[in-house]
């Protein structure tokens, strides 16, 4: 096997980091100078519509206010509109720049957390740089271009993960609860805190879970029409590959292919097959890791939870795969035994050329993770 000396490794590391920095400058220029952040455009004018008593879930209203093309509907709960109200203090052009710089600051903090607390082997810094730039069809870059809130969500989730590792159950639950106010599905991650089964963890789970339900009910009862608009917009989402590489989308496309080949109507069974997949993966995972000491290997448990969340959700946009950068890196450098296996993992994570490659690569690395956990692999 080819072995590189320290000087060569250092040269490769510096070269890759410099290349990534150059690419980052190009991305920065494209956002600042170009017409990007289309999601933020929706956020801004939805908040403006809401402030004027106009339905923010009607895209036509947003186009009228913006006097420009807005193709994306607002798909977050009504309460979240208040998070974008401060941007209305500025013109859209100024708010556009402000939102981008706030996102860059959040991304810097997120990568700092990854590097200092979840990357124990600093020899893999260069791999972290590569994954941040190119992993999962450039998941981070796509979020910067889209102007989505994903980076802010990821910062909250990984800060929560840090608190989980440090056994600070209340702080973990509060951050998960706040993140779930934007995307309800994140609330399922509250169950992770029950790993400890002590009074403090259970009380944190119950308190934050109840608060989340109460806040959601208040939002619904305060303006049922707005809430119905939110539900309608979410229900109308129908993205496919390569934007939405989720298990349900993959199942739906496979059933559609079978239907086209046989003349049947198998695609109508997509929800049933997805439920079956969810149950199978959960049961398989539980049986595989049931003897593992997660209480003393807490990082492994939060990685397990993040993997399962991404693989089981019916909707997983390209920019949402930021969640799996560290879990996949963890598997790559801790659980793949040869340099060739690691090289292949990084290649398939960073070079996209197959349909559903992001989902399938994550699934394969998750299965490697489960196999090693079952064998008692060491934690981070």
C-alpha positions as a LaTeX table, in Angstrom:
\begin{tabular}{lrrr}
\hline
Residue & $x$ (\AA) & $y$ (\AA) & $z$ (\AA) \\
\hline
Unk1 & 0.00 & 0.00 & 0.00 \\
Unk2 & 1.23 & 3.49 & $-0.84$ \\
Unk3 & 2.22 & 5.44 & 2.27 \\
Unk4 & 2.75 & 9.18 & 2.24 \\
Unk5 & 5.27 & 10.91 & 4.45 \\
Unk6 & 4.26 & 13.79 & 6.71 \\
Unk7 & 5.67 & 16.44 & 4.38 \\
Unk8 & 3.60 & 15.16 & 1.45 \\
Unk9 & 0.48 & 14.95 & 3.60 \\
Unk10 & 1.05 & 18.51 & 4.81 \\
Unk11 & 1.50 & 19.72 & 1.21 \\
Unk12 & $-1.71$ & 17.99 & 0.08 \\
Unk13 & $-3.61$ & 19.41 & 3.05 \\
Unk14 & $-2.46$ & 22.98 & 2.38 \\
Unk15 & $-3.17$ & 22.65 & $-1.37$ \\
Unk16 & $-6.69$ & 21.32 & $-0.85$ \\
Unk17 & $-7.50$ & 23.96 & 1.77 \\
Unk18 & $-6.26$ & 26.71 & $-0.54$ \\
Unk19 & $-8.32$ & 25.32 & $-3.42$ \\
Unk20 & $-11.40$ & 25.20 & $-1.21$ \\
Unk21 & $-10.75$ & 28.79 & $-0.11$ \\
Unk22 & $-10.54$ & 29.92 & $-3.75$ \\
Unk23 & $-13.82$ & 28.15 & $-4.46$ \\
Unk24 & $-15.34$ & 29.81 & $-1.39$ \\
Unk25 & $-14.36$ & 33.22 & $-2.78$ \\
Unk26 & $-16.09$ & 32.37 & $-6.07$ \\
Unk27 & $-19.25$ & 31.30 & $-4.22$ \\
Unk28 & $-19.13$ & 34.49 & $-2.13$ \\
Unk29 & $-18.89$ & 36.62 & $-5.25$ \\
Unk30 & $-21.72$ & 34.74 & $-6.98$ \\
Unk31 & $-24.07$ & 35.36 & $-4.05$ \\
Unk32 & $-23.10$ & 38.99 & $-3.53$ \\
Unk33 & $-23.12$ & 39.95 & $-7.20$ \\
Unk34 & $-25.72$ & 37.54 & $-8.57$ \\
Unk35 & $-29.45$ & 37.03 & $-8.23$ \\
Unk36 & $-29.32$ & 34.22 & $-5.65$ \\
Unk37 & $-31.02$ & 33.53 & $-2.30$ \\
Unk38 & $-34.43$ & 32.92 & $-3.87$ \\
Unk39 & $-35.68$ & 31.34 & $-0.64$ \\
Unk40 & $-34.83$ & 34.48 & 1.31 \\
Unk41 & $-36.72$ & 36.50 & $-1.27$ \\
Unk42 & $-39.81$ & 34.51 & $-0.31$ \\
Unk43 & $-39.09$ & 34.93 & 3.41 \\
Unk44 & $-38.69$ & 38.69 & 3.12 \\
Unk45 & $-41.84$ & 39.39 & 1.18 \\
Unk46 & $-43.87$ & 36.84 & 3.15 \\
Unk47 & $-42.92$ & 38.74 & 6.31 \\
Unk48 & $-43.84$ & 41.99 & 4.58 \\
Unk49 & $-47.21$ & 40.59 & 3.50 \\
Unk50 & $-47.87$ & 39.37 & 7.03 \\
Unk51 & $-46.98$ & 42.78 & 8.49 \\
Unk52 & $-49.55$ & 44.37 & 6.17 \\
Unk53 & $-52.29$ & 41.89 & 6.96 \\
Unk54 & $-52.00$ & 40.14 & 3.60 \\
Unk55 & $-51.96$ & 36.35 & 3.27 \\
Unk56 & $-48.24$ & 35.41 & 3.16 \\
Unk57 & $-49.02$ & 31.88 & 1.93 \\
Unk58 & $-50.44$ & 33.15 & $-1.35$ \\
Unk59 & $-47.51$ & 33.48 & $-3.72$ \\
Unk60 & $-49.41$ & 35.96 & $-5.89$ \\
Unk61 & $-49.49$ & 38.37 & $-2.95$ \\
Unk62 & $-45.72$ & 38.07 & $-2.60$ \\
Unk63 & $-45.19$ & 38.78 & $-6.30$ \\
Unk64 & $-47.37$ & 41.87 & $-6.06$ \\
Unk65 & $-45.36$ & 43.21 & $-3.13$ \\
Unk66 & $-42.00$ & 42.31 & $-4.60$ \\
Unk67 & $-42.72$ & 43.50 & $-8.13$ \\
Unk68 & $-40.43$ & 40.67 & $-9.25$ \\
Unk69 & $-40.66$ & 36.95 & $-9.92$ \\
Unk70 & $-41.20$ & 34.77 & $-6.84$ \\
Unk71 & $-41.70$ & 31.12 & $-7.67$ \\
Unk72 & $-41.44$ & 29.59 & $-4.20$ \\
Unk73 & $-44.23$ & 29.60 & $-1.64$ \\
Unk74 & $-43.66$ & 30.21 & 2.06 \\
Unk75 & $-43.67$ & 26.77 & 3.73 \\
Unk76 & $-42.94$ & 27.46 & 7.40 \\
Unk77 & $-45.47$ & 27.83 & 10.24 \\
Unk78 & $-47.07$ & 31.27 & 10.80 \\
Unk79 & $-45.11$ & 31.93 & 13.99 \\
Unk80 & $-41.82$ & 31.88 & 12.07 \\
Unk81 & $-42.84$ & 34.93 & 10.05 \\
Unk82 & $-41.89$ & 37.05 & 13.06 \\
Unk83 & $-38.29$ & 35.82 & 12.76 \\
Unk84 & $-38.01$ & 37.65 & 9.44 \\
Unk85 & $-39.74$ & 40.87 & 10.55 \\
Unk86 & $-36.45$ & 42.55 & 11.61 \\
Unk87 & $-35.24$ & 42.36 & 8.01 \\
Unk88 & $-38.13$ & 44.64 & 7.02 \\
Unk89 & $-36.25$ & 47.49 & 8.69 \\
Unk90 & $-34.04$ & 47.45 & 5.59 \\
Unk91 & $-34.63$ & 47.49 & 1.86 \\
Unk92 & $-34.66$ & 44.08 & 0.23 \\
Unk93 & $-31.22$ & 44.66 & $-1.28$ \\
Unk94 & $-29.71$ & 45.50 & 2.12 \\
Unk95 & $-31.58$ & 42.67 & 3.84 \\
Unk96 & $-30.29$ & 40.30 & 1.14 \\
Unk97 & $-26.69$ & 41.14 & 2.05 \\
Unk98 & $-27.38$ & 41.09 & 5.79 \\
Unk99 & $-28.98$ & 37.65 & 5.67 \\
Unk100 & $-26.04$ & 36.29 & 3.70 \\
Unk101 & $-23.44$ & 37.63 & 6.13 \\
Unk102 & $-25.41$ & 36.30 & 9.10 \\
Unk103 & $-25.46$ & 32.91 & 7.39 \\
Unk104 & $-21.70$ & 33.03 & 6.82 \\
Unk105 & $-21.21$ & 33.78 & 10.52 \\
Unk106 & $-23.49$ & 30.86 & 11.46 \\
Unk107 & $-21.62$ & 28.58 & 9.07 \\
Unk108 & $-18.28$ & 29.58 & 10.58 \\
Unk109 & $-19.54$ & 28.73 & 14.08 \\
Unk110 & $-21.00$ & 25.45 & 12.81 \\
Unk111 & $-17.70$ & 24.35 & 11.23 \\
Unk112 & $-15.86$ & 25.43 & 14.38 \\
Unk113 & $-18.10$ & 23.15 & 16.46 \\
Unk114 & $-17.50$ & 20.30 & 14.04 \\
Unk115 & $-13.76$ & 20.79 & 14.00 \\
Unk116 & $-13.17$ & 21.28 & 17.72 \\
Unk117 & $-15.74$ & 18.88 & 19.19 \\
Unk118 & $-16.58$ & 16.22 & 16.62 \\
Unk119 & $-13.30$ & 15.73 & 14.73 \\
Unk120 & $-10.95$ & 14.03 & 17.15 \\
Unk121 & $-8.42$ & 13.04 & 14.48 \\
Unk122 & $-7.14$ & 16.32 & 13.04 \\
Unk123 & $-5.34$ & 14.44 & 10.25 \\
Unk124 & $-8.72$ & 14.37 & 8.53 \\
Unk125 & $-9.04$ & 18.17 & 8.45 \\
Unk126 & $-8.48$ & 18.10 & 4.70 \\
Unk127 & $-11.37$ & 15.63 & 4.31 \\
Unk128 & $-13.60$ & 17.91 & 6.36 \\
Unk129 & $-12.69$ & 20.78 & 4.01 \\
Unk130 & $-13.55$ & 18.65 & 0.98 \\
Unk131 & $-16.87$ & 17.58 & 2.44 \\
Unk132 & $-17.81$ & 21.13 & 3.38 \\
Unk133 & $-17.20$ & 22.21 & $-0.21$ \\
Unk134 & $-18.44$ & 19.24 & $-2.24$ \\
Unk135 & $-20.30$ & 16.63 & $-0.17$ \\
Unk136 & $-23.82$ & 15.62 & $-1.24$ \\
Unk137 & $-23.91$ & 17.70 & $-4.41$ \\
Unk138 & $-22.30$ & 20.68 & $-2.65$ \\
Unk139 & $-24.95$ & 20.73 & 0.05 \\
Unk140 & $-23.53$ & 23.77 & 1.88 \\
Unk141 & $-23.00$ & 25.73 & $-1.34$ \\
Unk142 & $-26.54$ & 24.99 & $-2.47$ \\
Unk143 & $-27.86$ & 26.35 & 0.80 \\
Unk144 & $-25.83$ & 29.54 & 0.40 \\
Unk145 & $-27.16$ & 29.98 & $-3.13$ \\
Unk146 & $-30.75$ & 29.16 & $-2.16$ \\
Unk147 & $-30.78$ & 31.48 & 0.84 \\
Unk148 & $-32.55$ & 28.85 & 2.91 \\
Unk149 & $-32.50$ & 28.71 & 6.72 \\
Unk150 & $-30.81$ & 25.30 & 6.66 \\
Unk151 & $-27.43$ & 26.49 & 7.97 \\
Unk152 & $-29.13$ & 28.16 & 10.94 \\
Unk153 & $-31.07$ & 24.94 & 11.59 \\
Unk154 & $-27.87$ & 22.92 & 11.40 \\
Unk155 & $-26.11$ & 25.24 & 13.83 \\
Unk156 & $-28.95$ & 24.75 & 16.31 \\
Unk157 & $-28.93$ & 20.99 & 15.81 \\
Unk158 & $-25.20$ & 20.59 & 16.26 \\
Unk159 & $-25.13$ & 22.95 & 19.24 \\
Unk160 & $-27.86$ & 20.71 & 20.67 \\
Unk161 & $-25.72$ & 17.66 & 19.84 \\
Unk162 & $-22.88$ & 19.25 & 21.80 \\
Unk163 & $-25.15$ & 19.69 & 24.80 \\
Unk164 & $-26.33$ & 16.11 & 24.42 \\
Unk165 & $-22.78$ & 14.80 & 24.53 \\
Unk166 & $-22.18$ & 16.90 & 27.66 \\
Unk167 & $-25.36$ & 15.48 & 29.28 \\
Unk168 & $-27.12$ & 18.85 & 29.39 \\
Unk169 & $-30.58$ & 17.55 & 28.64 \\
Unk170 & $-32.58$ & 20.75 & 29.08 \\
Unk171 & $-30.33$ & 22.81 & 26.80 \\
Unk172 & $-30.50$ & 20.02 & 24.21 \\
Unk173 & $-34.30$ & 19.90 & 24.31 \\
Unk174 & $-34.70$ & 23.68 & 24.16 \\
Unk175 & $-32.55$ & 23.96 & 21.03 \\
Unk176 & $-34.33$ & 21.06 & 19.35 \\
Unk177 & $-37.70$ & 22.59 & 20.28 \\
Unk178 & $-36.77$ & 25.98 & 18.81 \\
Unk179 & $-35.51$ & 24.36 & 15.60 \\
Unk180 & $-38.73$ & 22.33 & 15.34 \\
Unk181 & $-40.76$ & 25.56 & 15.29 \\
Unk182 & $-39.47$ & 25.99 & 11.72 \\
Unk183 & $-39.55$ & 22.34 & 10.68 \\
Unk184 & $-41.94$ & 20.22 & 12.73 \\
Unk185 & $-40.18$ & 16.96 & 11.88 \\
Unk186 & $-37.17$ & 17.93 & 14.00 \\
Unk187 & $-39.30$ & 17.46 & 17.12 \\
Unk188 & $-38.75$ & 13.72 & 16.82 \\
Unk189 & $-35.14$ & 14.29 & 17.88 \\
Unk190 & $-36.41$ & 15.18 & 21.36 \\
Unk191 & $-36.74$ & 11.45 & 22.03 \\
Unk192 & $-32.95$ & 11.10 & 21.97 \\
Unk193 & $-32.73$ & 12.66 & 25.42 \\
Unk194 & $-34.63$ & 9.69 & 26.87 \\
Unk195 & $-31.48$ & 7.62 & 26.42 \\
Unk196 & $-30.52$ & 8.55 & 30.00 \\
Unk197 & $-33.88$ & 7.61 & 31.56 \\
Unk198 & $-33.23$ & 9.81 & 34.56 \\
Unk199 & $-35.60$ & 12.33 & 36.08 \\
Unk200 & $-33.86$ & 15.38 & 34.64 \\
Unk201 & $-33.91$ & 14.01 & 31.10 \\
Unk202 & $-37.57$ & 12.96 & 31.29 \\
Unk203 & $-38.58$ & 16.31 & 32.79 \\
Unk204 & $-36.72$ & 18.18 & 30.03 \\
Unk205 & $-38.41$ & 16.05 & 27.38 \\
Unk206 & $-41.90$ & 16.55 & 28.84 \\
Unk207 & $-41.46$ & 20.28 & 29.46 \\
Unk208 & $-40.11$ & 21.18 & 26.03 \\
Unk209 & $-42.45$ & 18.75 & 24.26 \\
Unk210 & $-45.46$ & 20.26 & 26.03 \\
Unk211 & $-44.24$ & 23.80 & 25.30 \\
Unk212 & $-43.88$ & 22.92 & 21.61 \\
Unk213 & $-47.43$ & 21.57 & 21.48 \\
Unk214 & $-48.83$ & 24.61 & 23.29 \\
Unk215 & $-47.01$ & 27.08 & 21.04 \\
Unk216 & $-48.22$ & 25.23 & 17.94 \\
Unk217 & $-51.81$ & 25.19 & 19.21 \\
Unk218 & $-51.66$ & 28.91 & 19.98 \\
Unk219 & $-50.37$ & 29.53 & 16.47 \\
Unk220 & $-53.25$ & 27.51 & 15.02 \\
Unk221 & $-55.99$ & 28.96 & 17.21 \\
Unk222 & $-54.69$ & 32.49 & 16.80 \\
Unk223 & $-55.21$ & 32.42 & 13.04 \\
Unk224 & $-56.57$ & 29.13 & 11.62 \\
Unk225 & $-56.62$ & 30.57 & 8.10 \\
Unk226 & $-52.90$ & 31.24 & 8.12 \\
Unk227 & $-52.19$ & 27.81 & 9.54 \\
Unk228 & $-54.32$ & 26.20 & 6.83 \\
Unk229 & $-52.32$ & 28.12 & 4.23 \\
Unk230 & $-49.12$ & 26.75 & 5.74 \\
Unk231 & $-50.44$ & 23.16 & 5.65 \\
Unk232 & $-51.66$ & 23.59 & 2.07 \\
Unk233 & $-48.28$ & 24.90 & 0.88 \\
Unk234 & $-46.41$ & 22.05 & 2.57 \\
Unk235 & $-48.82$ & 19.49 & 1.11 \\
Unk236 & $-48.25$ & 20.87 & $-2.38$ \\
Unk237 & $-44.49$ & 20.28 & $-2.27$ \\
Unk238 & $-43.49$ & 17.66 & $-4.83$ \\
Unk239 & $-39.78$ & 18.03 & $-5.58$ \\
Unk240 & $-37.97$ & 15.06 & $-7.08$ \\
Unk241 & $-34.36$ & 14.28 & $-7.81$ \\
Unk242 & $-31.81$ & 15.71 & $-7.72$ \\
Unk243 & $-33.24$ & 18.37 & $-5.37$ \\
Unk244 & $-35.11$ & 16.01 & $-3.06$ \\
Unk245 & $-33.18$ & 12.79 & $-2.42$ \\
Unk246 & $-35.38$ & 11.21 & 0.23 \\
Unk247 & $-36.44$ & 7.63 & 0.86 \\
Unk248 & $-40.07$ & 8.34 & $-0.08$ \\
Unk249 & $-39.04$ & 9.98 & $-3.36$ \\
Unk250 & $-36.81$ & 7.03 & $-4.23$ \\
Unk251 & $-39.59$ & 4.54 & $-3.43$ \\
Unk252 & $-42.05$ & 6.58 & $-5.49$ \\
Unk253 & $-39.72$ & 6.67 & $-8.50$ \\
Unk254 & $-39.05$ & 2.93 & $-8.30$ \\
Unk255 & $-42.77$ & 2.18 & $-8.12$ \\
Unk256 & $-43.40$ & 4.56 & $-11.03$ \\
Unk257 & $-40.81$ & 2.70 & $-13.09$ \\
Unk258 & $-42.42$ & $-0.64$ & $-12.23$ \\
Unk259 & $-45.84$ & 0.79 & $-13.09$ \\
Unk260 & $-44.58$ & 1.99 & $-16.48$ \\
Unk261 & $-43.08$ & $-1.44$ & $-17.20$ \\
Unk262 & $-46.11$ & $-3.46$ & $-16.11$ \\
Unk263 & $-49.00$ & $-1.09$ & $-16.72$ \\
Unk264 & $-50.01$ & $-1.31$ & $-13.07$ \\
Unk265 & $-50.71$ & 1.43 & $-10.54$ \\
Unk266 & $-48.06$ & 0.55 & $-7.98$ \\
Unk267 & $-47.13$ & 4.19 & $-7.42$ \\
Unk268 & $-50.28$ & 4.55 & $-5.32$ \\
Unk269 & $-48.63$ & 2.29 & $-2.75$ \\
Unk270 & $-45.71$ & 4.67 & $-2.17$ \\
Unk271 & $-46.80$ & 5.67 & 1.34 \\
Unk272 & $-47.33$ & 2.05 & 2.38 \\
Unk273 & $-43.89$ & 1.05 & 1.09 \\
Unk274 & $-42.31$ & 4.05 & 2.81 \\
Unk275 & $-43.91$ & 3.11 & 6.13 \\
Unk276 & $-42.63$ & $-0.44$ & 5.66 \\
Unk277 & $-39.13$ & 0.91 & 4.96 \\
Unk278 & $-39.25$ & 3.11 & 8.06 \\
Unk279 & $-40.35$ & 0.23 & 10.28 \\
Unk280 & $-37.79$ & $-2.14$ & 8.79 \\
Unk281 & $-34.86$ & 0.25 & 9.26 \\
Unk282 & $-35.92$ & 1.14 & 12.80 \\
Unk283 & $-36.34$ & $-2.51$ & 13.84 \\
Unk284 & $-33.11$ & $-3.53$ & 12.11 \\
Unk285 & $-31.22$ & $-0.67$ & 13.79 \\
Unk286 & $-32.66$ & $-1.37$ & 17.23 \\
Unk287 & $-31.84$ & $-5.06$ & 17.06 \\
Unk288 & $-28.34$ & $-4.37$ & 15.76 \\
Unk289 & $-27.30$ & $-1.85$ & 18.42 \\
Unk290 & $-29.34$ & $-3.04$ & 21.40 \\
Unk291 & $-26.27$ & $-4.29$ & 23.28 \\
Unk292 & $-24.13$ & $-1.20$ & 22.70 \\
Unk293 & $-23.33$ & 1.16 & 25.59 \\
Unk294 & $-24.56$ & 4.45 & 24.12 \\
Unk295 & $-24.71$ & 6.15 & 27.51 \\
Unk296 & $-20.92$ & 6.17 & 27.63 \\
Unk297 & $-20.57$ & 6.70 & 23.87 \\
Unk298 & $-22.98$ & 9.56 & 23.42 \\
Unk299 & $-21.50$ & 10.91 & 20.18 \\
Unk300 & $-22.26$ & 7.59 & 18.54 \\
Unk301 & $-25.87$ & 7.86 & 19.64 \\
Unk302 & $-26.42$ & 11.35 & 18.26 \\
Unk303 & $-24.81$ & 10.26 & 14.99 \\
Unk304 & $-27.20$ & 7.31 & 14.91 \\
Unk305 & $-30.16$ & 9.66 & 15.44 \\
Unk306 & $-29.04$ & 12.08 & 12.71 \\
Unk307 & $-28.49$ & 9.24 & 10.25 \\
Unk308 & $-31.93$ & 7.79 & 10.93 \\
Unk309 & $-33.61$ & 11.18 & 10.66 \\
Unk310 & $-32.08$ & 11.86 & 7.24 \\
Unk311 & $-32.74$ & 8.37 & 5.88 \\
Unk312 & $-36.34$ & 8.09 & 7.07 \\
Unk313 & $-37.75$ & 11.54 & 6.40 \\
Unk314 & $-40.19$ & 11.68 & 3.44 \\
Unk315 & $-38.56$ & 14.92 & 2.28 \\
Unk316 & $-34.82$ & 15.63 & 2.34 \\
Unk317 & $-33.70$ & 18.56 & 0.20 \\
Unk318 & $-30.15$ & 18.81 & $-1.13$ \\
Unk319 & $-29.21$ & 21.56 & 1.34 \\
Unk320 & $-30.55$ & 19.47 & 4.25 \\
Unk321 & $-27.76$ & 16.92 & 3.79 \\
Unk322 & $-25.47$ & 19.26 & 5.73 \\
Unk323 & $-26.75$ & 17.23 & 8.68 \\
Unk324 & $-24.80$ & 14.16 & 7.49 \\
Unk325 & $-21.38$ & 15.69 & 6.81 \\
Unk326 & $-19.98$ & 14.83 & 10.24 \\
Unk327 & $-21.75$ & 11.44 & 10.57 \\
Unk328 & $-20.33$ & 10.35 & 7.20 \\
Unk329 & $-16.89$ & 11.70 & 8.07 \\
Unk330 & $-17.08$ & 9.83 & 11.38 \\
Unk331 & $-17.74$ & 6.55 & 9.58 \\
Unk332 & $-15.06$ & 7.27 & 6.99 \\
Unk333 & $-12.15$ & 7.81 & 9.36 \\
Unk334 & $-13.21$ & 5.68 & 12.33 \\
Unk335 & $-14.90$ & 2.68 & 10.77 \\
Unk336 & $-13.39$ & 2.09 & 7.33 \\
Unk337 & $-10.29$ & 0.00 & 7.74 \\
Unk338 & $-8.34$ & 0.68 & 4.56 \\
Unk339 & $-7.15$ & 3.74 & 2.67 \\
Unk340 & $-8.93$ & 2.54 & $-0.46$ \\
Unk341 & $-12.27$ & 2.26 & 1.34 \\
Unk342 & $-11.84$ & 5.77 & 2.74 \\
Unk343 & $-10.89$ & 7.14 & $-0.66$ \\
Unk344 & $-13.96$ & 5.55 & $-2.26$ \\
Unk345 & $-16.21$ & 6.93 & 0.48 \\
Unk346 & $-14.89$ & 10.48 & $-0.01$ \\
Unk347 & $-15.19$ & 10.08 & $-3.80$ \\
Unk348 & $-18.84$ & 9.03 & $-3.70$ \\
Unk349 & $-19.61$ & 11.74 & $-1.16$ \\
Unk350 & $-18.01$ & 14.50 & $-3.22$ \\
Unk351 & $-18.46$ & 13.48 & $-6.88$ \\
Unk352 & $-22.10$ & 13.13 & $-7.92$ \\
Unk353 & $-22.97$ & 11.26 & $-11.10$ \\
Unk354 & $-25.75$ & 8.81 & $-10.14$ \\
Unk355 & $-29.45$ & 9.33 & $-9.39$ \\
Unk356 & $-30.07$ & 9.28 & $-5.64$ \\
Unk357 & $-26.34$ & 9.05 & $-4.99$ \\
Unk358 & $-26.56$ & 11.26 & $-1.88$ \\
Unk359 & $-29.22$ & 9.06 & $-0.28$ \\
Unk360 & $-27.63$ & 5.75 & $-1.29$ \\
Unk361 & $-24.14$ & 6.78 & $-0.15$ \\
Unk362 & $-25.54$ & 7.89 & 3.21 \\
Unk363 & $-27.45$ & 4.60 & 3.52 \\
Unk364 & $-24.36$ & 2.49 & 2.79 \\
Unk365 & $-22.23$ & 4.43 & 5.29 \\
Unk366 & $-25.01$ & 4.10 & 7.85 \\
Unk367 & $-25.01$ & 0.31 & 7.38 \\
Unk368 & $-21.23$ & 0.33 & 7.89 \\
Unk369 & $-21.80$ & 2.36 & 11.04 \\
Unk370 & $-24.38$ & $-0.13$ & 12.33 \\
Unk371 & $-22.10$ & $-3.08$ & 11.54 \\
Unk372 & $-19.20$ & $-1.54$ & 13.47 \\
Unk373 & $-21.41$ & $-0.55$ & 16.39 \\
Unk374 & $-22.65$ & $-4.13$ & 16.58 \\
Unk375 & $-19.00$ & $-5.21$ & 16.80 \\
Unk376 & $-18.34$ & $-2.71$ & 19.57 \\
Unk377 & $-16.37$ & $-0.17$ & 17.55 \\
Unk378 & $-14.74$ & 2.59 & 19.63 \\
Unk379 & $-16.52$ & 5.93 & 19.89 \\
Unk380 & $-15.08$ & 9.30 & 19.02 \\
\hline
\end{tabular}
